[in-house]
Amino acid sequence: MISPQKPTSKIELRFSCKKLKDLDVLSKSDPRVSVFLKDINTGHYNIVGKTETIQNNLNPIFQTPVAVDFRFEEVQHLRIDVHDVDKNDEDFIGSVSCTLTSILSKPGQTSTMELKTKDGKKAGTITVVSEEIKNSLQTIKFTLVGTKFDKKDLIGKSDPFFILSKRSPNGEFVKIYESPVQKNTLNPVFSNFSMKLDEFCNSDLDREMKFEFYDWDRFGKNDVIGEYITTTNELLKPNQTYNVINHHKKQKKSDYKNSGTVQVTDCIIEREYQFLEYIIGGCQMNLIVGIDCTASNGDPNLNTSLHYKHPTIPNQYANAIVSIGNVLMPYSSSPLVPTYGFGGIIPGQNQVSHCFPMSLDPANYLCNGVGGILDCYYQNINKVQLHGPTYFAPLINMAARYASQGQSQSNQKYTILLIITDGEILDAENTIDAIVKASHLPLSIIIVGVGNADFTNMNILDGDDAVLQSGGVKAERDIVQFVPMRDFNGKPFELLASEVLREVPTQFLSFAKKYKFRPNPPPQQPTPSPQPTPSPQQPTPSSNPPPQQSPQTSSPPTTAVNLNKY
């Protein structure tokens, strides 16, 4: 197998489409772009990124870029797919194949290509604008305060929002951001804007940036309020104020001044911290495990059960525990892992419990390391009466209580709840509510689906396409990642951890940034005190055995658990 070399650089791809094929009956398509890169070893196309979904638009301009590692020594084959994304499924609109070099070598590093359906018919066009990404590790933040915007609505005022674009290498402006709408106001405030400086202006402080302001309309075309063009260097000047110019009105009125003004406040460029800096600074990653004990898993004594303990082949629950536990345990200061079951009836009870210690001892919910979790699971799964239904909310609420304790700048910790389940949840509303309430905490939730159940609704919990809401309240950030185990059949089980933990650094950084946690300095290694030379009458230090450590203070194992033991 060819070992990949370090990428020459990283390339940002931005997309827009025109005249897409309409697949919806009562409205227009809701398109999303996905980018796949061909693996030179296997020949398979692997996804490298996707844009946001734009509702009801056949000529979308996507603001979310896709980053691709550029390797000069390779011919990198891309496949770009466009889908119509509905609530529960995706319909294929069209696709185009090209090489990354073919985009980079075009004038302005821009390529417009024709999308084709599966039977080769035209499905619209897609334009790809590429640019090298620098890595400045900086973020720009500011607030825009609008004053006396033009009144556009017959009833009411205006509903302003703005679109931010940057000048691309081809000389055109490309959209990079669209703000939320400020309802019924002529004095809008767009607060707390934040974006990586590389994405904002490619760290070129003199690059032209365009701010376009519109009045949002529920039906029909949005009305132009006006625009201005500036640079990052200009934005950074104290109390910078811009005239919002509507060029059409300016041409018609000789005494035209502006369609409002915008003042830029609190514009700063901040250092962007990296995930590893927090780990080196002593942030602890703490694991909690939840195991599905519902009847749909099957009788553990039968070899058809998902809980069956084969003499030589670990089941999917064990694979998930070991794969993810082996990655996380070295980052924890304690080997003790809270481990729970849900959806079963424990000995001595006659009601289903949706969050109980897997040890079956109410006073002991901790397992010692990954090996201890496996021992506890295999020893007790046969003692639990598998039942149901499948509820997640009690387990998530319990994990939220863990995550809410003792977090500070000097004592940084992050909790990861691993839920392993074989079926759909039956408390979706309560689960979403629990996730939304926990989204402000230092917590990530990893859900691994085992078996062959229909996990369609699980993808709703993974807020990649839409922010979760409960009771009108939106989740502060995406904290859920769902992966079906069957996607890794026949593959090294370590790949499961790679996939389910992939979003954790981003989720952690979003928490740290929101609550202004900085990495701590690396802990200092204690300097050993010089030992006096023992006299012949004194015992040497090694002649007395060291005191035995309790489980609560012992260090986590430094070696990964070997599944073959189980």
MIKOLDO-89005 format. One record per residue (C-alpha): residue in three letters; y, x, z. Coordinates in pm, whole numbers, padded with zeros to 5 digits, always signed. Example, Ala and Ser with C-alpha at 12.3 -4.5 7.8 and 13.67 -1.06 7.14 Angstrom:
# residues 2
ALA-00450+01230+00780
SER-00106+01367+00714
//
This chain:
# residues 566
MET+00000+00000+00000
ILE+00347+00126-00084
SER+00562+00180+00223
PRO+00914+00044+00177
GLN+01196+00295+00195
LYS+01515+00229+00388
PRO+01734-00011+00186
THR+02009+00150-00018
SER+02247-00120+00107
LYS+02264-00492+00184
ILE+02391-00745-00071
GLU+02553-01081+00001
LEU+02476-01361-00246
ARG+02696-01672-00263
PHE+02610-01980-00466
SER+02765-02274-00644
CYS+02603-02527-00878
LYS+02724-02762-01149
LYS+02578-03079-01299
LEU+02265-03081-01087
LYS+01998-03334-01169
ASP+02039-03641-00947
LEU+01716-03731-00765
ASP+01852-03994-00526
VAL+01859-04362-00623
LEU+02140-04500-00408
SER+02350-04183-00381
LYS+02366-03831-00517
SER+02136-03541-00435
ASP+02175-03338-00114
PRO+02119-02986-00251
ARG+02020-02665-00075
VAL+01952-02323-00228
SER+01656-02107-00122
VAL+01613-01745-00231
PHE+01274-01574-00264
LEU+01201-01204-00320
LYS+00883-01079-00487
ASP+00673-00844-00273
ILE+00581-00539-00482
ASN+00254-00498-00292
THR+00116-00851-00309
GLY+00310-01007-00596
HIS+00394-01304-00372
TYR+00745-01444-00341
ASN+00869-01448+00019
ILE+01175-01639+00135
VAL+01471-01423+00234
GLY+01725-01694+00309
LYS+01870-02032+00233
THR+02209-02200+00230
GLU+02320-02506+00420
THR+02250-02852+00279
ILE+02548-03025+00117
GLN+02540-03401+00128
ASN+02582-03624-00176
ASN+02710-03363-00425
LEU+02596-03261-00774
ASN+02854-02979-00797
PRO+02813-02809-00459
ILE+02989-02493-00344
PHE+02782-02343-00064
GLN+02952-02155+00218
THR+02639-01999+00372
PRO+02549-01670+00197
VAL+02205-01515+00163
ALA+02170-01143+00241
VAL+01922-00931+00045
ASP+01827-00568+00104
PHE+01909-00372-00213
ARG+01661-00098-00305
PHE+01781+00117-00591
GLU+01432+00249-00665
GLU+01280-00098-00719
VAL+01305-00379-00972
GLN+01364-00663-00728
HIS+01255-00997-00869
LEU+01428-01304-00726
ARG+01342-01670-00753
ILE+01624-01910-00671
ASP+01519-02269-00598
VAL+01738-02574-00550
HIS+01599-02871-00357
ASP+01728-03216-00271
VAL+01683-03226+00106
ASP+01626-03564+00265
LYS+01548-03643+00628
ASN+01171-03600+00607
ASP+01104-03423+00276
GLU+01242-03205-00001
ASP+01244-03280-00373
PHE+01251-02995-00623
ILE+01559-03001-00848
GLY+01530-02675-01040
SER+01470-02303-01029
VAL+01564-01979-01202
SER+01411-01631-01190
CYS+01605-01309-01233
THR+01635-00960-01091
LEU+01887-00853-00830
THR+02006-00581-01067
SER+02080-00837-01339
ILE+02332-01001-01104
LEU+02485-00676-00977
SER+02529-00536-01329
LYS+02721-00838-01462
PRO+03103-00822-01488
GLY+03246-00910-01149
GLN+02891-00898-01011
THR+02865-01267-01104
SER+02591-01441-01297
THR+02570-01803-01416
MET+02218-01919-01500
GLU+02048-02237-01611
LEU+01819-02414-01368
LYS+01494-02553-01505
THR+01263-02825-01375
LYS+00889-02763-01341
ASP+00835-02893-01694
GLY+01110-02671-01836
LYS+01389-02926-01868
LYS+01752-02853-01783
ALA+01850-02928-01422
GLY+02205-02791-01409
THR+02351-02444-01365
ILE+02385-02208-01070
THR+02644-01932-01030
VAL+02564-01636-00807
VAL+02839-01404-00683
SER+02717-01079-00527
GLU+02888-00818-00315
GLU+02780-00529-00095
ILE+02798-00599+00277
LYS+02950-00338+00503
ASN+02841-00319+00864
SER+03158-00292+01069
LEU+03014-00471+01378
GLN+03343-00657+01415
THR+03440-01024+01437
ILE+03773-01188+01354
LYS+03893-01482+01565
PHE+04201-01701+01543
THR+04344-02052+01582
LEU+04549-02239+01320
VAL+04820-02477+01440
GLY+04951-02714+01171
THR+05288-02890+01188
LYS+05432-03179+00988
PHE+05158-03205+00725
ASP+05216-03453+00443
LYS+05106-03809+00519
LYS+04831-03900+00273
ASP+04674-04220+00408
LEU+04825-04565+00354
ILE+04706-04677+00696
GLY+04731-04400+00952
LYS+04833-04041+00897
SER+04607-03777+00739
ASP+04262-03639+00818
PRO+04316-03268+00748
PHE+04057-02996+00702
PHE+04073-02658+00532
ILE+03859-02452+00299
LEU+03873-02073+00333
SER+03801-01853+00031
LYS+03815-01481-00036
ARG+03894-01295-00355
SER+03563-01180-00508
PRO+03503-00875-00730
ASN+03529-01097-01039
GLY+03885-01191-00944
GLU+03796-01550-00852
PHE+03813-01698-00504
VAL+03475-01784-00350
LYS+03437-02033-00066
ILE+03319-01888+00263
TYR+03404-02162+00514
GLU+03492-02529+00551
SER+03646-02648+00877
PRO+03573-02967+01068
VAL+03800-03262+00991
GLN+04087-03336+01231
LYS+04118-03716+01230
ASN+04447-03908+01198
THR+04703-03634+01262
LEU+04988-03457+01086
ASN+04978-03174+01340
PRO+04618-03050+01327
VAL+04487-02768+01546
PHE+04188-02573+01414
SER+04083-02376+01719
ASN+03835-02101+01792
PHE+03763-01989+01436
SER+03521-01695+01446
MET+03346-01504+01168
LYS+03201-01159+01111
LEU+03465-00940+00952
ASP+03217-00831+00683
GLU+03159-01193+00583
PHE+03528-01282+00618
CYS+03683-01013+00400
ASN+03411-00750+00358
SER+03611-00546+00612
ASP+03887-00505+00353
LEU+04198-00598+00553
ASP+04411-00615+00237
ARG+04182-00849+00044
GLU+04346-01177-00049
MET+04232-01482+00147
LYS+04314-01840+00045
PHE+04354-02131+00288
GLU+04344-02472+00116
PHE+04423-02785+00316
TYR+04297-03131+00220
ASP+04311-03486+00348
TRP+03952-03601+00391
ASP+03861-03938+00241
ARG+03541-04122+00325
PHE+03527-04264-00026
GLY+03655-04089-00335
LYS+03810-03749-00386
ASN+03981-03560-00106
ASP+04361-03534-00146
VAL+04529-03194-00175
ILE+04783-03120+00099
GLY+04860-02759+00006
GLU+04759-02396+00035
TYR+04870-02042+00105
ILE+04732-01697+00024
THR+04741-01410+00270
THR+04549-01102+00386
THR+04378-01013+00711
ASN+04648-00760+00790
GLU+04907-01037+00759
LEU+04703-01272+00979
LEU+04696-01010+01254
LYS+05075-00999+01282
PRO+05202-01182+01595
ASN+05306-01548+01551
GLN+05257-01545+01175
THR+05368-01874+01014
TYR+05293-01992+00658
ASN+05435-02262+00439
VAL+05161-02491+00307
ILE+05248-02531-00063
ASN+05139-02815-00290
HIS+05203-02657-00631
HIS+05195-02991-00814
LYS+05471-03132-00590
LYS+05667-02808-00610
GLN+05680-02829-00991
LYS+05806-03190-00978
LYS+06066-03159-00700
SER+06349-02907-00718
ASP+06425-02938-00345
TYR+06062-02907-00235
LYS+06009-02677+00065
ASN+05655-02728+00185
SER+05388-02982+00278
GLY+05377-02856+00634
THR+05348-02523+00811
VAL+05062-02337+00977
GLN+05105-02090+01261
VAL+04828-01837+01329
THR+04774-01775+01700
ASP+04545-01548+01900
CYS+04427-01357+01593
ILE+04216-01062+01702
ILE+03934-00844+01574
GLU+03665-00787+01834
ARG+03372-00552+01860
GLU+03043-00730+01786
TYR+02763-00640+02024
GLN+02405-00599+01907
PHE+02092-00750+02064
LEU+01940-00410+02144
GLU+02251-00311+02342
TYR+02181-00594+02586
ILE+01814-00494+02616
ILE+01905-00130+02680
GLY+02158-00255+02936
GLY+01880-00416+03138
CYS+01879-00780+03021
GLN+01542-00933+03114
MET+01347-01153+02870
ASN+01139-01391+03082
LEU+00845-01588+02940
ILE+00726-01936+03041
VAL+00409-02078+02881
GLY+00320-02445+02829
ILE-00033-02539+02712
ASP-00122-02875+02555
CYS-00394-03051+02755
THR-00409-03374+02557
ALA-00735-03530+02439
SER-00662-03473+02071
ASN-00759-03107+02125
GLY-01121-03214+02170
ASP-01372-03150+02447
PRO-01346-02777+02537
ASN-01726-02762+02569
LEU-01769-02843+02199
ASN-01722-02580+01930
THR-01502-02823+01735
SER-01242-02821+02012
LEU-00917-02626+01979
HIS-00977-02519+02342
TYR-01334-02399+02281
LYS-01404-02047+02409
HIS-01609-01876+02140
PRO-01810-01574+02256
THR-01636-01341+02011
ILE-01353-01527+01832
PRO-01038-01620+02030
ASN-00907-01970+01974
GLN-00558-02044+01843
TYR-00413-02096+02192
ALA-00530-01749+02295
ASN-00399-01597+01974
ALA-00054-01745+02033
ILE-00042-01635+02398
VAL-00142-01277+02321
SER+00063-01238+02004
ILE+00388-01350+02166
GLY+00316-01227+02519
ASN+00244-00872+02405
VAL+00589-00856+02247
LEU+00785-01005+02536
MET+00618-00865+02849
PRO+00757-00509+02815
TYR+01111-00658+02836
SER+01044-00834+03168
SER+01097-00674+03510
SER+00801-00869+03651
PRO+00454-00930+03509
LEU+00446-01277+03667
VAL+00463-01557+03410
PRO+00508-01926+03503
THR+00225-02102+03317
TYR+00194-02480+03290
GLY-00023-02743+03131
PHE+00092-03082+03009
GLY-00068-03410+02903
GLY-00375-03387+03129
ILE-00510-03521+03456
ILE-00572-03248+03711
PRO-00853-03260+03972
GLY-00777-03492+04262
GLN-00526-03696+04064
ASN-00562-04018+03864
GLN-00241-04007+03663
VAL-00136-03795+03367
SER+00090-03503+03453
HIS+00330-03373+03191
CYS+00404-03045+03371
PHE+00151-02898+03613
PRO+00054-02541+03713
MET-00226-02422+03487
SER-00374-02257+03797
LEU-00425-02615+03931
ASP-00275-02488+04258
PRO+00064-02655+04329
ALA+00168-02352+04533
ASN+00084-02100+04261
TYR+00219-02141+03910
LEU+00242-01769+03826
CYS-00003-01565+03620
ASN-00015-01187+03623
GLY+00063-01069+03272
VAL-00089-01179+02943
GLY-00440-01112+03068
GLY-00376-01330+03372
ILE-00253-01616+03151
LEU-00569-01601+02942
ASP-00795-01586+03248
CYS-00617-01883+03405
TYR-00631-02082+03080
TYR-01000-02022+03011
GLN-01103-02076+03377
ASN-00923-02408+03421
ILE-00907-02585+03085
ASN-01255-02728+03146
LYS-01145-02863+03486
VAL-00856-03064+03343
GLN-00927-03411+03208
LEU-00765-03395+02867
HIS-00563-03709+02814
GLY-00214-03767+02672
PRO+00035-03866+02542
THR+00221-03551+02434
TYR+00556-03524+02613
PHE+00778-03214+02594
ALA+01083-03328+02792
PRO+00943-03259+03145
LEU+00841-02907+03043
ILE+01179-02834+02882
ASN+01366-02969+03184
MET+01158-02743+03408
ALA+01236-02439+03189
ALA+01606-02532+03198
ARG+01596-02514+03578
TYR+01455-02162+03554
ALA+01715-02057+03298
SER+02005-02193+03503
GLN+01937-01969+03804
GLY+02115-01644+03881
GLN+02275-01557+03546
SER+02575-01322+03574
GLN+02735-01028+03396
SER+02554-00782+03618
ASN+02226-00976+03630
GLN+02152-01076+03272
LYS+01833-01261+03185
TYR+01710-01485+02909
THR+01423-01733+02927
ILE+01180-01803+02643
LEU+00966-02116+02671
LEU+00650-02099+02460
ILE+00496-02443+02397
ILE+00157-02446+02226
THR+00059-02792+02103
ASP-00183-02962+01867
GLY+00009-03277+01780
GLU+00324-03477+01740
ILE+00539-03555+02043
LEU+00570-03915+02158
ASP+00890-03869+02359
ALA+01108-03746+02072
GLU+01426-03909+02205
ASN+01385-03763+02555
THR+01285-03426+02411
ILE+01594-03407+02191
ASP+01807-03508+02490
ALA+01651-03230+02700
ILE+01710-02974+02424
VAL+02074-03078+02380
LYS+02135-03055+02756
ALA+01966-02711+02770
SER+02151-02571+02468
HIS+02424-02419+02687
LEU+02171-02222+02892
PRO+02022-01875+02831
LEU+01707-02034+02685
SER+01507-02036+02363
ILE+01217-02272+02295
ILE+00931-02160+02073
ILE+00685-02426+01959
VAL+00359-02318+01800
GLY+00157-02593+01634
VAL-00221-02542+01638
GLY-00481-02735+01442
ASN-00423-02947+01134
ALA-00202-03228+01264
ASP+00103-03358+01079
PHE+00394-03164+01232
THR+00669-03319+01020
ASN+00872-03441+01316
MET+00856-03100+01482
ASN+01085-02963+01213
ILE+01352-03206+01334
LEU+01361-03018+01665
ASP+01417-02690+01479
GLY+01789-02736+01412
ASP+01811-02517+01101
ASP+01928-02799+00872
ALA+02113-03027+01112
VAL+02253-02990+01463
LEU+02058-03193+01718
GLN+02247-03479+01882
SER+02175-03704+02178
GLY+02399-03987+02293
GLY+02675-03867+02064
VAL+02666-03515+02214
LYS+02581-03225+01985
ALA+02373-02927+02087
GLU+02593-02626+02157
ARG+02359-02401+01959
ASP+02018-02397+01793
ILE+01760-02295+02055
VAL+01432-02417+01897
GLN+01196-02245+01656
PHE+00881-02424+01532
VAL+00596-02256+01344
PRO+00257-02407+01250
MET-00030-02169+01331
ARG-00213-02263+01011
ASP+00049-02074+00810
PHE-00103-01755+00954
ASN-00471-01827+00887
GLY-00637-01513+00756
LYS-00339-01297+00847
PRO-00300-01045+01132
PHE-00217-01255+01437
GLU+00074-01020+01523
LEU+00261-01179+01231
LEU+00289-01499+01434
ALA+00508-01326+01693
SER+00716-01172+01417
GLU+00792-01518+01276
VAL+00845-01721+01593
LEU+01054-01455+01768
ARG+01266-01380+01461
GLU+01548-01614+01565
VAL+01555-01515+01933
PRO+01804-01225+01895
THR+02045-01452+01705
GLN+02002-01731+01961
PHE+02057-01487+02245
LEU+02371-01340+02086
SER+02515-01687+02027
PHE+02479-01753+02401
ALA+02622-01416+02503
LYS+02918-01454+02267
LYS+03000-01809+02377
TYR+03000-01718+02745
LYS+03153-01372+02693
PHE+02866-01166+02833
ARG+02887-00797+02740
PRO+02602-00547+02743
ASN+02576-00358+03069
PRO+02558+00020+03073
PRO+02202+00153+03059
PRO+02051+00169+03410
GLN+02067+00517+03557
GLN+01737+00686+03629
PRO+01715+00775+03999
THR+01730+01147+04066
PRO+01423+01248+04267
SER+01502+01398+04607
PRO+01381+01754+04651
GLN+01061+01762+04858
PRO+01042+02015+05142
THR+00762+02265+05120
PRO+00494+02147+05364
SER+00387+02375+05644
PRO+00017+02436+05702
GLN+00026+02181+05990
GLN+00180+01909+05771
PRO-00022+01693+05533
THR+00088+01713+05173
PRO+00244+01398+05027
SER-00064+01340+04815
SER-00300+01346+05108
ASN-00190+00996+05213
PRO-00261+00710+04970
PRO+00051+00529+04846
PRO+00112+00178+04980
GLN-00032-00097+04766
GLN+00225-00298+04568
SER+00224-00675+04590
PRO+00194-00869+04263
GLN+00558-00972+04292
THR+00679-00609+04271
SER+00423-00452+04042
SER+00532-00332+03701
PRO+00426-00509+03384
PRO+00135-00356+03196
THR+00247-00094+02947
THR-00039-00160+02706
ALA-00094-00469+02497
VAL-00378-00703+02584
ASN-00685-00667+02364
LEU-00811-01007+02253
ASN-01163-00879+02194
LYS-01211-00886+02573
TYR-01179-01264+02559
//
